[in-house]
Amino acid sequence: MNKKITEHLRYGSPSAIPEIESGRTIDTLLSHQSCRAFLDRTINDDMKRLLFAAAQSAPSKSNLQQYSFIDVKSESIRAELVHMFPSIRWALEAPMLIFIIGDTHRTQEINRARNQTFRWEQTDAFLNATVDASLALAFMIAAAEGIGIGTCPISKVRESSEAITKLLNLPRGAFPICACAFGYPQSETPSISPRLPQSVIVHHDTYQPVDFSEIDKYDDTYNRLAGPPKARYPEKFGMPNQSTWSDNVARQTAVLERPDFREMCESQGLFGEQNQQPVGD
């Protein structure tokens, strides 16, 4: 792909963002499916610039842009990740592996450089950065899938948040949200996961009680279209008579997962009194 350096409105300066045709946005969004098998085909730097530009086009709280991306190319880092998470080797060896980072570090560094003190309420600051990063990832995923690149976000990396923080050399104020694998799909066979009906998700004027008749119907629809899901934690809860989406929700949320995440956040200065001081004090 030939680079075309143009004055791009997104950056206000000459930027090598390739022009490319993509599918209609609404069709791309409604046909989303996670991809877990990739061709051995490189995603070149031009394409990466395009995807990062799409990510940066997402809405951002007060334009603070409190997120960062880490493009992991190092074979040694990838090997360490595979050692830590062997069950998701397919994702960690994808053509493009990005870690999505909630980043209040940059904001705090700006505070210090401009002779101010970071005083935001800790939980709100954490949520702002998390939402900013999540929106950016969603835009990046939509852009990728619109040009034929498969994607799959990976939250499993938070099971070893402290180790990930050290491996990626995250500074105080930065924290891992998830990783995301990108690559050209091995198969174009659609396997779209059915979602809850809008009658469950969309409330009118006020929040309404959960309608379990609709949940039961969704379980039946899911099993009919996608097949019964693999039962979560059978070693703890045994095997159900029939595995369903709602049974898996109950099983998964009845087990304490990622118990070190709060501790990692505290050590990164995201919660606690230390977050009220300039970085480095």
N, C-alpha and C positions, 0 to 999 in steps of 0.2 A: 504494500500500500504506500503510495507516495504521500509524503508529508506536505501539508498545505498550511503555512504559517499565516494566520489571519488575525485581525483584531476581533477577538471574541467578546461578546457582551458579558459572558459569565465571569471573565477575568479582567476585562478592561485593558488588556494588553495583548500583544501577539502571542497566540497559543496554537500549538500543533494538535488541534482536535480534528480528526478526520471527518469528512462528510460521508454519510452512509445512509442507505435506505433501510428502514425498519418497518416491522408490521404495525398495524393500527394499535394504538395504546390500549384501548379497551379490550381488543381481542387478546393481546398479550397478557393482560392482567387476568382475564377470566379463564385463560387456558394454562395458568401457572401449574407447574408440577415440579417437585424436587427431583434432581438428577443425581444418581449415585453410581453411574458408570460412564466414564469419559474416554474419548478417543485420545490416542497419544499424539496430540496436535497442539502446538504452542499457541498461546494467546500473545500476540506481539505487543510491543510497547505502544504503538499507535492505538490499538484497541484498548489497552489498559488506560491510556490517557482519556479516551472517550468515556469509559466506565466510571473513572474517578470524577470526571466533569459532571456526569449525570448524578453521581452521589452528592456532589457539592451543590447541586441545584435544588436539593430538598429544603423545605422550610427549616428555619433554625431560630430557637428562642432568642429574641433580641439581636439576631445576627451574631451571636457569640461563637457559633460554629465549634462547639465543645466536643469534638471527636477527632480521632486520628485513625488512619489505616496503616497496618504493617503488612507489606507485601513480602511474604516469606519465600525467598529463593534458595537460601543456604541449604545445601544437602545435609550438613551436620545438624542444623536446627530441625530440619524435617525428620531426620533419623531419630533424634531425641523425642520428638512428638509421637512418632510411631511407637517408640519404646514405651511411652507413657500411656498411649491410647491405642493399643493394637487392634481393637475391634472396629476402628474407623480408619484403618490404613488407606482404604479407597479414597477417602476425602483428603487425608494428609499428603497423599501423593498426586493429587489433582494437578492439572497443568498450571493452575493459578490458585494460590491459597492466601487468603487475606484474613488478618485478625482485625476485628472491629473494636476500637478502644474508646471508652468514655474518657474525655480528656479535660479535666479542670486544671491540670498542671500548667498548660499554656496560659490560661486565664490568670492563674495566680502569679506566674512569671511576669505577665504584663502588669499586674497590680504592683509588684515589687519594682519593676523598671520605671513605673510612673509614680512611685512614692505613695502608693496606696496600700491598704490592708484588706485582704479578702475576708469579708464578713458575712457572706450569705449563710442562711440556715442550712445545715449540712444535708439533711434529707432532701430538701428542695433542690439544692445544688446538684446532688447525686442524680435526682430524677431528671433535671433539665439536661444534663449531659447524656444520660441514657436515652432519653427520647430523641435528642438531636442525632445521636449515633444510629439509632434504630431507623429513623426516617431516612437518613442518608443511605443506609444499607438497602432499604426497601426500594429507593430510587435506582440504586445500582443494580439490584436484581432485575427490576423491570426493564432497565436498559439492556442488560445482558440477554435476557430472554427474547427481547424484541429483535435482536440480531442473531438469534440462533445459538446462543451460548447457554448451556445448562448451569444451574446453580443449586447449592444446598447449604443452608446455614447450619452450623454445628455448635450447639450449646454445651455439648459434653466436655469441652475444654475447661468449663468452670468447675469441673469435679476436682481439678488440681490447680486452683487459681493462684495459689502462692508460687507454685513451680512455674506456671506460665508467666507470672509477673517477673520472676528472676530470669527466665530463659529469654524473654523479649526485652529485658532491661527497662522495664517501665518505671518512670520516675514517680515520685510522690505526687498524688493527685490524678494519676492515670490508672485505669482499671480495665481488665478484659471483659467484654460483653459476650462475644462469641467469635467463632471463625466462620468463614464461608468459602466453600470450594466452588471453583468455576472451571468449565471446560466444555468442549463440544461433545454433545451426547453420543453414546454408542448406538442408541436406538431412538427412533422418533415415534415409537408406539405410545399413544397417550395413556397415562395412568393418573388421571386427575382425581384427587381425593375429594369426595363429597363433603360439604360443610354443613353446619347446623342450619336449619331453616331460619329465614329472617324473622319469623314469628317468635323465635327464642332470643335472637340477638338484638332486634330493634324494639325499643320501648317507646311509648308515646306519652309525653308530658312528664310522667313519673316512672320510677323503676317498678316493675311488676314481678310478682312471685314466679318462681321457676315452674313451668308447665311440664310435668314429667311425662304426660302422654305424648308431648312433642319430642321429648328426649328419647322415649321408647321407640317412636316412629323413626327417628334419626338412626338409632342403633340398627334397626331392621334395614333401613335404606343403605347404610354404610356396609353392612355385611353382604347385602345383595349385590352391590356394585363393586366393592373392593375386596370382599371376602373378610371373614372374621380376623381381627387384628391379633398379633402375637400377644399372649397374656403377659402382663407385667408381674414381675416378682413371684413366679410360681413357687420358688423355694420358701417363701414366707407365707403366702396366702393359699397355696395349692392351685390346682387347675380348675377353672370355672366349668360349669356344664356347657356354657356357650360364651366365648369371649366376645365382648362388645366394647365399643368406644367408651361408654360411660363407666363400665366396670374397670377399664384401664385407667380412666381419670381418677377414680376412687383409690385404686391400688397405688398408683404412682404418687399421689399426694398424701398417702398415708405413711410414706417412708421419708425419713429425713435425708434429703439429697444435698450434696455440696455443703456440708456443715462448716467448712472453713472459709466460706465466701465472706461472711461478715468480718471475720478476723482479718482476712486479707484487705478488705476495704478500710478497716481501722488502721492497719499498718501502713496503708497508702495515704493516710491523712484525710480520708473522706468523711469519717465520723469521729466525734470527740473534740475536746477543747483545742487540740493542736491544729484543727482546721481553721481556727479563727486567727491564726498568725500568718505572716508572710512566709512563703516557701523559703526554707533554709534557716529560719529563725529557731 
